[in-house]
Amino acid sequence: MRQKSKIKNHILLIARIIFGLVFLFSGFVKAVDPLGTAYKISDYLEAFSLTPLDFLAFPSALILIATEFTIGFNILFNVHFKATTLIASIFMLIMTPVTLYLALANPISDCGCFGDAIVMTNWQTFYKNVVLCIILIIIAILKDNTRPWLSNWGAWIVTLLPIIISFGISIYCYNLLPILDFRPYKKGNNIIEGMSIPEDAQLDKYETTFFYEKDGIEKAFTLDNYPAEDSTWTFVRQESKLIEQGYVPPIHDFSIVTEDGDITDIILEDAGYTLLVISHKVEKASTKNIKCIKSTIANAKKAGANVIWLTSSYTDEIDNFRTKYGINDTFGATDDITLKTIVRSNPGLVLIKDANIIEKWHHNSLPTKDELNQLIN
């Protein structure tokens, strides 16, 4: 009997460690990039036709982060264990069907369960949740084998720790920049290298179907059996279906288009420094530090850097922004999602040279004149 109890305790411990670490990791990688989590929640809202609730995306992101981090912490360290197991069960009962729907309907490319740290397909996410549900069932069955090591008051006090940590990291990274950058545009990366495709890379595989008509009857053919030399069949149409995704480079949607045309190559191949001032939507940009941004732009120009604003806003919005804040710099058009990915700040600054990302700044933490000079000169 004692031996059986020990085995149960070991199984429960392993299950707690796996489940707890997965949730801790998931909460942490979201906490270091809370704006990215909010963007993903916005994708969910759009997929479920709930875009009017988009204003709830960021607060929901903070709550989700704190919930995952606290569940992971409490399960791992046996704090409010039974109550946390119940909360985790409710959480998984909601998220597992949601991820099944995402896998079947594929309204978004990935669920963002591990942020940008680990990108999983929707089916991989669903299978991961199924495994977690099995582990959670084991935990629920064996939960009576645990004994609390803290008093009730002590447990409540300890539970505040993961909540404070998760909110603290999230707010810090929101007001500055992510302390860990898992995106392809992180400092030190080269944009051109990120866009390149290896020679031996796997290409997209398509299934092509040809439709021919004969005697009023339409029939589908493949590449292997279509009537190429039979003139009695009349070609109607062809359809191509992607059956296997090929290699997709980390950076595949970066471009800069101005009134003079596409200048992407000019900017990336410039041996000098270029300061990109990024605002994915100028009409939504924070303007509390606009004077400091303009001062930083002036300092960059004096140091010899080129300056260009990147946005996805319409021309009218750009013109209104220019007039209101006295901006005379060149504006280039870039994809909205790309701009959100490059820097988690609106506006944010990125210094590049030879396509290398030298430095990135949030508008709340701009470089001084001396810091810019030191980087550029």
PAROMAR-273520 format. One record per residue: residue in three letters; x, y, z of N, C-alpha, C, O, CB in turn. Coordinates in steps of 0.2 Angstrom, whole numbers, plus 5000, padded with zeros to 4 digits. Glycine has a CB too. Layout:
AlaXYZXYZXYZXYZXYZ ...
***
This chain:
Met500449945000500050005000500450065000500350114996499550005006 Arg500950065004501450125005501850134998501950184996501950115010 Gln502050074995502350084988501850114983502150154979502550004986 Lys501250094983500750114978500650194979500650234975500050084979 Ser500650214986500650284987501250324985501150384982500550294995 Lys501750294985502450324983502350334975502550384973503050294985 Ile502150284972502050284964501650344962501750384958501850224962 Lys501050344966500550404964500850474966500750514962499950394969 Asn501250474971501550544972502050564967502050614965501950534979 His502450514965502950524959502550544953502750594949503350464958 Ile502050504951501650524945501350594946501350634941501050474944 Leu501050614951500750674952501350734952501150784949500450684959 Leu501950714955502450764955502650784947502750834946503050744959 Ile502750724943502950734936502450774933502550824929503050664933 Ala501750754934501250794930501250864932501050904928500550754932 Arg501350884939501350954941501850984938501751044936501350954949 Ile502450954937503050994935502951014927503051064925503650954935 Ile502650964923502550974916502051024915502151074912502350904913 Phe501451014919500851064918501051134920500951184917500251034921 Gly501351134926501551204929502051234925502051294924501851194936 Leu502551204922503151234918502851264912503051314909503751184917 Val502351224908502051244902501751304903501751354899501651184899 Phe501351314908500951374910501351434912501251484910500351354915 Leu501851414916502351474918502651494911502751564911502851444923 Phe502851454907503251474901502751514897502951564894503551414897 Ser502151494896501651524891501551594894501451644890501051484891 Gly501451594901501251664904501851714903501751774902501051654911 Phe502451684904503051724904503151754897503351814896503651684906 Val503151714892503351734885502751784883502951834878503451684880 Lys502151784885501651834884501851894888501651954885500951804885 Ala502051884894502151944898502651994895502652054896502351924905 Val503251964892503752004890503552044883503852084881504351964888 Asp502952024881502752054874501952064875501552034871502952014868 Pro501752104880500952104881500652134875500052124874500852144887 Leu500952184871500652214866500552164860500052164857501052274863 Gly501052114859500952064854500352014856500051994852501552024854 Thr500252004863499751964865499051994864498551964862499751944873 Ala499052064865498452104863498252094856497652094854498552174865 Tyr498752104851498652094844498352024842497952024838499352104840 Lys498651974846498351914844497651904847497251874843498751854848 Ile497451934852496751934855496351974850495751954848496751964862 Ser496552024847496252064842496052014836495552024833496652124840 Asp496551974834496451924828495951874830495551864826497151884827 Tyr495851854836495351814838494651844838494251814835495451784846 Leu494651904840494051944840493751954833493151954831494152014843 Glu494251964828494051974821493851904818493351904814494652004817 Ala494151854820493951784818493251764820492951734816494451734820 Phe493051794826492451774828491951834827491351834830492451764836 Ser492151884823491651934821491451984827490952004828491051914818 Leu491951994832491852034838492352094838492552114843491951984844 Thr492452124832492852174832492652234836493052274838492952194825 Pro492052244837491852304842492052304849492152344852491052304842 Leu492352234851492552224857493352234857493652214862492352164860 Asp493652264852494352264851494652304857495252294859494552294845 Phe494352354860494552394865494752354871495052374876494052454867 Leu494452294872494552254877495252204876495452174881494052204879 Ala495552214871496052164869496652174874496952124876496352184862 Phe496852234875497452244880497352224887497652184890497752314880 Pro496752244890496552224897496552144897496652114902495952254899 Ser496252114892496152044892496852014891496851954894495652024886 Ala497252044888497952014887498252014894498551964896498352054883 Leu498252064898498452064905498152014909498551984913498452134908 Ile497552004909497151954913497351884911497551844915496451964912 Leu497451874904497651804902498351794904498451734907497651804894 Ile498751834904499451824906499551814913499851764915499951894904 Ala499151854917499151834925498851774926499151734931498851894928 Thr498351754923497951694924498451634923498551584927497351684920 Glu498751634917499151574915499751574920499951514922499451584908 Phe500051624921500651624925500551604932500951564935501051694926 Thr499951624935499751604942499551534942499751494947499151644944 Ile499151504937499051434937499651394937499751344941498551424931 Gly500151414932500751374932501151374939501351324941501151404927 Phe501151434942501551444948501251404954501551364957501551514950 Asn500551404954500151374960500251294959500251254964499451394960 Ile500151274953500151194951500851174953500951124956499951184944 Leu501351214951502051184952502251184959502651144961502551234948 Phe502051234963502351244970501751224975501851244981502551314971 Asn501251194972500751164977500451224982500451214988501051114981 Val500251274978499851334982499151334980499051334974500251394980 His498651334985497951334983497851274978497551284972497751394981 Phe498151214979498151164974497551144971497451144965498551104976 Lys497051124975496351104973495951154969495651144964495951074979 Ala495951214972495651274969495951284962495551304957495651334973 Thr496651284962496951304955496851254950496751264944497751314957 Thr496751184953496651134948495951144945495851124939496651064952 Leu495451164949494851174946494851234941494551224936494351194952 Ile495151284943495251344938495551324932495351344926495651404941 Ala496051284932496451264926495951214922496051224916497051224928 Ser495551174925495151134922494651174918494451164912494751084926 Ile494351224921493851274917494251304911493951314906493551324922 Phe494851324913495251364907495351314901495251334896495951384910 Met495551254903495651204897494951184894494951174888496051144900 Leu494451184898493751164895493551224890493151204885493251154900 Ile493751284891493651334886494151334880493951334874493651404890 Met494751334882495251344876495351284872495451294866495951354880 Thr495251224874495351164870494751164864494951154858495251094874 Pro494151174865493651174860493851234855493751234849492951184862 Val494051294858494251354854494851334849494751354843494451414858 Thr495351294852495851284847495651224842495951224837496451254851 Leu495151184844494951134839494651174833494651154827494451084842 Tyr494251224835493851264830494351294825494351304819493451314833 Leu494951324828495451364825495751314820495951334814495951394829 Ala495951254822496251204818495751184812496051174807496451134822 Leu495151174813494651154808494551214803494551204797494051134811 Ala494451274806494251324801494851374799494751404794493751374805 Asn495351364803495951404801495851474800496051504795496251374795 Pro495451514804495351584803495951624804496051684802494851614807 Ile496451604809497051634810497651584809497551524810497151674817 Ser498251614808498851564806499051524812499251464811499351604803 Asp499051554818499251524824498951554830498751614830500051524825 Cys498851514835498451534841498851584845498551624849498251484845 Gly499551584845499951634849500051604856500151644861499651694849 Cys499951544857499951514864500651524868500651534874499751444864 Phe501151524864501851534866502151604863502751604863502251474865 Gly501651654862501851714859502251704852502151654848502351754864 Asp502851734852503251734846503851684848504351674844503551794844 Ala503951664854504451614856504451554853504951524850504451604864 Ile503851524852503751454849503151464845502551464848503751394854 Val503151464838502551474834502351404832502751364829502751514828 Met501751384833501451324832500851324827500551384827501251284839 Thr500751274823500151274819499551264823499651244829500251224814 Asn498951274821498351274825498251194827497951184832497751294821 Trp498451154822498351084824498851064830498651024834498451034818 Gln499451084829499951074834499751094841499751064846500651104833 Thr499351154841499151184847498551144850498551134856498851254846 Phe498151124846497551074848497851014851497650994857497151064843 Tyr498350984848498650924851498950934857498950894862499150894846 Lys499350994858499651014864499151014870499250994875500051074863 Asn498551044868498051054873497750984875497550984881497451104871 Val497650944870497450874872497850844877497650814882497350834866 Val498550844876499050814880498950854887499050814892499750824878 Leu498950914888498850954894498250934898498250924904498851024893 Cys497650924894497050894897497150824900496850814906496450894892 Ile497550784897497650714900498050724906497950694911498050674895 Ile498550764906498950774912498550804917498650794923499550824910 Leu498150854916497650884921497250834924497050844930497250944918 Ile496950794920496550734923496850694928496650674933496250694917 Ile497550684926497950644931498050684937497950654943498650624928 Ile498150744937498250794943497550794947497650784953498450864940 Ala497050794943496350804947496250734950495950734956495750814942 Ile496350674947496250614951496750604957496450574962496350554946 Leu497350624956497850614962497950674966498350674971498450594959 Lys497450724966497550784969497550774977497850814981497050844967 Asp497150724979497050714986497750684989497750684996496550664988 Asn498250674985498850644988499350704990499850694993499250604983 Thr499150764989499550824991499250854997498650844999499550874985 Arg499750875001499550915007499850985007500350995005499850875013 Pro499451035009499651105008500251115013500251085019499051155010 Trp500751155011501351165015501251235018501751255022501951155011 Leu500751275016500651345019499951345022499551315021500751395013 Ser499951395027499251405030498851445025499051465019499351455036 Asn498151445026497751475021497951555020497951575014497051475024 Trp498151585025498351655024499051655020499151705016498451695031 Gly499451615022500151615019500051595011500451625007500551555022 Ala499551555010499451535003499251594999499451604993498951475002 Trp498751635002498451694998499051744997499051774992497951725002 Ile499451755002500051795001500551774996500751814992500451805008 Val500651704996501151684991500851684984501151694979501351604992 Thr500151674983499851684977499851754974499851764968499051664977 Leu499951804978500051874975500751874971500751924967500051924981 Leu501151834973501851844970501851834962502051874959502351784973 Pro501551774959501551774952501051824949501251844943501251704950 Ile500551844952500151904950500551964949500452004944499551914954 Ile500851984954501252044954501852044949501952084945501552064961 Ile502151984949502751974944502451984937502752014933503051904945 Ser501951944935501651944928501452014926501552044921501051894928 Phe501052054931500852124929501452164929501452214924500352144935 Gly501952154933502452204933502852194927503052244924502952184939 Ile503052134925503352124918502952154912503252184908503552044917 Ser502352134912501952164907501952234906502052264901501252134908 Ile501852274912501752344912502452374910502452424906501552374918 Tyr502952344912503652374911503752364903504052414900504152334915 Cys503652304900503752294893503352334889503452344883503752214892 Tyr502752344891502252384887502452464887502452494881501552384890 Asn502752484892502952554892503652564890503852624889502952584899 Leu504052514889504652514886504652474880504352484875505252494891 Leu505052424880505052374874505152304877505352294883505652384869 Pro504952254874505052184877505752174879506252184875504852134872 Ile505852144885506552134888506852074884507452064884506452114895 Leu506452024881506651974876506251984870505651984870506551904880 Asp506651984864506351994858506351934854506951914852506652054854 Phe505851894853505851834849505651844841505651794838505351784852 Arg505551904839505351914833505951924828506551934830504951984832 Pro505851914821506351914816506651984816507251994813506151894810 Tyr506352034818506652104818507052124824507052184826506052154816 Lys507252074828507652094834508252124833508552114827507652034839 Lys508552164838509152194837509752144835509752094838509352234844 Gly510152164830510652124828510552084822510952054819510852074834 Asn509852074820509652034814509752074808509752134808508952014815 Asn509852044803509952074796509252064792509052004791510552044792 Ile508952114790508352104786508352064780507952024778508052174785 Ile508852084776508952044770509051974771508751934767509552074766 Glu509451954776509551884777508951854779508751794778510151874783 Gly508551884783507851864785507351854780506951814780507551904790 Met507551884774507051884768507251824763506951804759506951944765 Ser507951804764508151754759507951684760507751664765508951754760 Ile507851654754507651584754508251534752508451544747507051574749 Pro508351484756508951444754508751404748508251394746509051384760 Glu509351394744509251354738508951294738508551274734509951354734 Asp509051254744508751184744508051194748507851134751509251144748 Ala507751254749507151254753506551224749506551224743506951334754 Gln506151194753505551164751505051214748504951264751505251114756 Leu504851204742504351244739503651224740503451164742504451244731 Asp503151274739502451254740502251194735502451194730502051314739 Lys501851154738501551094733500851104732500451114737501751024737 Tyr500651104726499951124724499651054720500051024717499951184719 Glu499051044721498650994718498251034712497851074714498250954722 Thr498451024706498051054700497551004697497650954696498551074695 Thr496951034697496350994694496151034687496051094688495750984699 Phe496050994682495851024676495150994674494950944676496351004670 Phe494751044672494051024671493951034663494051084660493551074675 Tyr493650984660493550974653492850954652492450924656494050924649 Glu492550974646491850964645491750924638492150934634491451024645 Lys491350874638491250834632490450814632490250784637491750774632 Asp490150824627489450804626489050834632488550804634489350734626 Gly489150894634488850924640488950904647488650924651488050914638 Ile489450854647489650834654490350854656490850854652489650754653 Glu490350884661491050914664491350864668491050824673490950974668 Lys492050854667492350804671493050834673493350874670492550734667 Ala493250804679493950834682494450784681494350724681493850844690 Phe495050814679495650774678496250794682496250854684495850774670 Thr496750754682497350774686497850784680497750774674497650724691 Leu498450804682499050814678499250754674499450754669499650844681 Asp499050694677499250634675498750604669498950564665499350584680 Asn498150624669497650594665497250644661496750624658497250544669 Tyr497450704661497050754657497050744650497650724647497150824659 Pro496550754646496550734639496950784634496550824631495850724636 Ala497550784635497950834631497950834624497950884620498650834633 Glu497850764621497850754614497150734611497150714606498350704612 Asp496650744616496050724613495650784612495350814617495650674619 Ser495550804606495150864604494450864605494050914604495350874597 Thr494150804607493450804608493250834615492650844616493250724608 Trp493750844619493650874625493750944625494250964622494050844631 Thr493350984628493451064628493651084635493351074640492851094626 Phe494251124635494451144642493951194645493751244641495151174641 Val493851194651493351234654493751284659493751344659492851194658 Arg494151254664494451294669494951244673494951184672494051324674 Gln495451274677495851234681495851264688495751324689496551234678 Glu495951224693495951244700496651214703496751164702495351224704 Ser496951264707497551244711497451244718497151294721498151284709 Lys497551194722497451194729498151174733498451124731496951134731 Leu498351224737498951214741498851154746498451144750499151274745 Ile499251104745499251044749499851034754499750994759499250974745 Glu500351074753500851074758501251134757501551154752501351014756 Gln501351174763501651234763502351224763502651184766501451274770 Gly502651264759503451264758503751314763503451334768503651284751 Tyr504451324762504751364767504551434766504551464761505551354765 Val504451464772504251534772504851574776504951554782503551544776 Pro505151614773505751654777505451694783504851714783506051704772 Pro505851704788505651734794505351804792504851824795506151744799 Ile505651844788505451904785505151894778505551884774505951964786 His504551904777504251894770503751944768503451944762503951824770 Asp503752004772503252054770503452124771503152164772502552044774 Phe504152134771504452194772504552234765504852214761505152194776 Ser504252294765504352334759504152404761503852424766503852314753 Ile504452454757504352524758504252554752504552554747505052554762 Val503652584751503352614745503252694747502852704751502752584742 Thr503552734743503452804743503052834737502852794733504052844745 Glu502952894737502652924731503052914725502852914719502553004732 Asp503752904726504252894720504252824718504652804714504852924722 Gly503952774722503952704720504252664726504352684732504352694714 Asp504452604724504652554729505452574731505852564726504552484727 Ile505552584737506252604739506552554744507052564747506352674742 Thr506252494744506452444749507252434748507652434753506052384748 Asp507452414742508152394741508652454742509152444745508252374734 Ile508352514741508852574742508952584749509552594751508452634739 Ile508452574753508552584761508952524763509352534768507852584764 Leu508852464761509152404764509852404762510252374766508752344763 Glu510052424756510752424754511152484755511652484753510652404746 Asp510852534759511152594760511752574765511652554771510652644763 Ala512352594764512952584768512952634774513252624779513552584764 Gly512552684773512452734779511952714784511652664783512352804776 Tyr511752754789511252744794510552774791510552824788511452774800 Thr510052734793509352764792508952754798508952694801509052724786 Leu508652804800508252804806507452794803507252834800508252864810 Leu507252734805506552724803506052744809506152714815506452644802 Val505652784808505152814813504452774811504152784806505052894813 Ile504252724815503752684814503152694818503152694824503952604815 Ser502552704814501952714817501452674813501252704807501752794818 His501252614815500752574811500152614809499852604803500652514814 Lys499952654813499352694812499452764815499452774821498652664814 Val499652814811499752884814499152914817499252954822500052934808 Glu498552894815497952924819497952894826497552914830497352914815 Lys498252834827498252804834498852814838498952784843498052724833 Ala499352854835499952854838499952894844499552944845500452894833 Ser500352884849500452924855500852984854501352974851500752874861 Thr500553044855500953104854501253134860501453194859500453144850 Lys501253104865501453134872502153154871502453204875501353094878 Asn502553114867503253124867503453154860504053144857503653064868 Ile502953184856503153204849503653254849504053254844502453224846 Lys503753294853504253344853504953314854505453334851504153394859 Cys504953264858505653224859505753184853506353174851505553174865 Ile505253154850505353124844505653164838506153144835504753084841 Lys505353224837505653274832506353294834506753304829505153334832 Ser506453304840507153314842507653264841508253274838507153334850 Thr507453204842507853144840507953134833508553124831507553074843 Ile507453154829507553154822508053204819508453194815506853164818 Ala507953264822508453314821509153294822509653314819508253384824 Asn509253264828509953244830510153184826510753184824509953214838 Ala509753144823509953094819510153124812510653094809509453044818 Lys509853174810510053204803510653234804511153234800509453254801 Lys510753274810511453304811512053254811512553274809511453344817 Ala511853194814512353144814512553114807512953074807512253094819 Gly512153124802512253104796511753044794511853014788512853074795 Ala511253034798510752974796510153004792509953054792510452944802 Asn509952954787509352974784508752954788508752914793509252934777 Val508152984787507552974791506952964787506853004782507453034796 Ile506552914788505952904785505452874790505552834794506052854779 Trp504852904789504252874793503952814789503852814783503752924794 Leu503752764793503452704790502752704793502652704799503852644791 Thr502252694789501552684792501152654787501252644781501252754793 Ser500552624789500052594785499452644784498952624781499852524787 Ser499452704787498852744787498752774779499152774775499052804791 Tyr498152794778497952824772498252894771498452924776497152824771 Thr498252914765498652984764498353034768498653084770498552994756 Asp497653044768497353094772497553094779497653154782496553084771 Glu497553034782497753034789498553054790498653094795497752964792 Ile498953034785499653064785499653134785500053174788500053024780 Asp499253164780499253234779499053274785499353324787498853254773 Asn498553244788498253284794498853274800498953324804497653244797 Phe499153224800499753214805500253264804500553294809499953144806 Arg500453264798501053314796500853384798501253414801501153304788 Thr500253404796500053474797500053484805500253544807499353484794 Lys499753444808499653454815500253454819500353494824499153404818 Tyr500753414818501353414822501953434818502553434820501453344824 Gly501853464812502453494809502953444806503553464807502753554813 Ile502753394804503253344801503353344794502953354790502953264803 Asn504053354792504153364785504553314782504853314776504553434784 Asp504653254786505053204783504653154778504053164777505253154789 Thr505053114774504653074770504353014773504552994778505253044765 Phe503753004770503352944773503352884768503252894762502552964775 Gly503452824770503352764766502852724769502652714775504052734766 Ala502552684764501952644766502252574767502652544763501452644760 Thr502052544772502252474774501652434777501252464780502852474779 Asp501652374776501052334779500952344787501452344790501152254778 Asp500352344789500152364796500452304800500752324805499452364796 Ile500352244799500552194803501352194804501652174809500352124801 Thr501652204798502452204798502652264803503152254807502652224791 Leu502352324803502552374807502452354814502852374819502152434805 Lys501852324816501752304823502252254825502452254831501052274823 Thr502552214820503052164822503752194823504052164827503052114816 Ile503852244819504552274819504752304826505252284829504652324814 Val504252344829504352374835503652384839503152404836504652444834 Arg503652364845503052364849502952434852502952444858503052304855 Ser502952484848502852554850502552594845502752584839503452584853 Asn502052634846501752674841501752744844501252764847501052654839 Pro502252794841502752774837503352744840503452744846502952834833 Gly503852714836504452684839504952694834504852714828504352604840 Leu505552694836506152714832506652654831506752614835506552774835 Val506852644825507352584823507852614819507752644814506952524819 Leu508452604821509052624817509352564814509552514817509652654822 Ile509452574807509752514803510352544799510352604798509152484798 Lys510752494797511352504793511452444789511552394792511952534797 Asp511552444782511652384778511152334780511352274780512352364779 Ala510552354781509952304783510052274790509652234792509952254777 Asn510552294793510652274800510252314805510252374804511452264802 Ile509952284810509552324815510052334820510252294824508952284817 Ile510252404821510752424826510452434832510652414838511052484823 Glu509852464833509552484839508752494838508552514833509852544843 Lys508352484843507652504843507452544850507752524855507252434843 Trp507052584849506852624855506052634855505752644850507152694854 His505752634861505052654862505052724863505552754865504852614869 His504452754861504452824862504552854869504652914870503752854859 Asn504452814874504552834881505252824883505452854888504152784885 Ser505652804879506452794880506852804874507152764872506552724883 Leu506852874872507252894867507952904868508152924874506952954863 Pro508452894863509152904864509252984865508953024862509552874859 Thr509752994869510053064869510453084863510653034859510453084876 Lys510653144862511053164856511753134856511953104851511153244856 Asp512053124862512653094863512653014861513052994858512953104870 Glu512052984864511952914862511952904855512152854852511352884866 Leu511552944851511452934844512152944840512252914836510952984841 Asn512453004843513153014839513652954840513952934836513453074842 Gln513552924846514052874848513852814843514352774841513952854855 Leu513252794842513052744838513152754830513452714827512252734838 Ile513052814828513152834821513852844819514052834814512652894819 Asn514152884823514852904822515452854825516052864824514952974824 
***
